[in-house]
Amino acid sequence: MDGTSELMVLADSQARPISRALMYNSKGFNTEVKLIAKYAPKHHNSTMARAKKVAAEADIKALHLLHQADFIAEKLICQAGLSDHNNSFKIGYDPETGSWPDWFERVIDPEIIPMVLAVGTPIAKLNNGVAREIALKINPVVCASTTDSIVAFLAAAPLELGGGLP
């Protein structure tokens, strides 16, 4: 599955949303951007500010920061706290080092940050109850997702090495 990067929601221990979802084009988190600028590199994007904004608005303590693809994956396998390189990159994850930056914990509660998997990594089989509910006789494997732009890129790629438009 894929989804619009930067859309996220905070969830409780049962992976139920406890915050509003902020879209990629949401506005109104200038205070958070200024706070992050104290610690982050100059050109860090505003997705982390969205995460900080929804965390500040939550009435109860969040346990999971979920991008939309993470939220859907949780509903399919009944396990929260997992994400992929590309969605996590948007909030500061460095896929080259396989880690979150040193400054990250100064800005957001590290407990809500997902474990990050490479795109396409098998996570788990579809939950048995979910499979029955949607009338599947098999339980396919659910894999780590990616962002919409990456899926569009892959969809436009040639089907064979060296292929392409004439």
N, C-alpha and C positions, 0 to 999 in steps of 0.2 A: 504494500500500500504506500501511497505517497500523499502528501498534503502540502498546502501552502506553508512555506517556512515562516517562522516567527509567530504563528498563532499558537497560543499556549493557555493553559489553565492550571490552577493549583488544585490539588486533590487531598482528601483526608486518607486515613488508614484503609478505608474500603474503596479507595480510588473514585470516590464521589466528588464532583467539582465543588469547591468551596469559594471560588472566586469567579468573577466574570471572565470571559475569554477576551483577550485583546488580540485584534487582528494585526496583520503586517502594516496596515496604514493607520492604526490607532495613534492618537495624539494625547498630549496632556501629562507627560512625564518628564518635564524639563528639570524639576528638582532632582529626580533620580539620575538623569544624564549628568548633571553637575557633580553629584556625589561620585559616580563611577569615574568621571574624568580625573578625579584626584588620584586614582589608582591604576586605571587602565591605560593602554597605549593610546596615542592621539587619535587613531582612526578606528577605534572600536565602535561597532554599530549600536543601535539603540534597542536591540532585542533584549539585552540584559536589563535595560531600564524598564521594559515592559514587565519582566519577571519581578523586578524589585517593586514595581507599582502594585501588581496584583498581590504580592506577598504582604505589603503594607495594608492593603484593603481587607484581607481575610479576617473574619471574626474569630476563627479558631486556627490553631497551628497546622500548617500544611505539612504533609509528609512526602508529597510528590509534586514536582514540576513536570507537567506533561505537555509535549507538543501534540498537535491533533493526531498525528500518526501513532504516537506513543499511547494516547488515550484509546484509540481504536484497537491497537495491539493488546492492551490490557483487557479490553472487553472480550477479545478472542481467546486469550490464554489464561485470563484471571491472574495475572501477575503484573504488578506495577513496578516502576522504578527502572525501566530500561529505555534506552533511546539509541539513536544511530549517530554516526560521525557528522553527517551533514546538518541535521536539525540542531545537534549540540554545538556545532561550530558557530551557529548563529548567536549563541549566548556566551561564547568564549572558549569552548573546548578546542584544543590543538590536536588535530588528527595526526600531525607529523610526529609529535612527541608522545601521543596517546595519553595526554593529561590535561587537567584544568590548569590555568595560569596561577602563579604564586599569589597574585593580588585578589583572586576570585573570592576567597573566604572572607575578605574584608568587606565585600559588597553584598553577598547573599548567603543565607544559611546553607552550609554545605550538605546538611542532612536531606534537603529536598532535591538535590542534584542527582540525575539518573546515572546508572552505570551505562557506559557508552560502548556500543558494539559496532563493528564494521558493517556497512551497508550489505545486506544480503546474508548476514550470519544467521543460521538457523537458531531460533530462540526456544521454541517448544511446539509440540503438537497442539492443534486446535483443542480447546477444552471439550471433553466428552459431552457435557451438558449443552454447550453452545452448538456442537455438531448435531446433536439430536434436535435441538430447537429449530435449526434451519434445515433439517431433514437431509443431512449428509450421512452417507453410509461409511465414509472414510474420514479420518482425521488428518488433514494435510498439515504440514509443518508451516508455522508462521515464522517469517524471517524479519530481521531488522529492516526498517523502512528507509526512506530517503525523502528529499524535498521535491516539490513539483518541478522545479527547473532542471534538476538532475534527471528525473524521469523523462522530461521532454527531450533533453539532450540524447539520452539513450534511445528513445523512440525514433529520433531522427538519424541515428547512426546507421551505416550500411550493415546489411545482414551478414556479410562475409568480409573477411580481411581483404583489403584492396578494392572493395566494392565502392559504390557511390553513384552519383549522377553521371550520365554520359556526357 
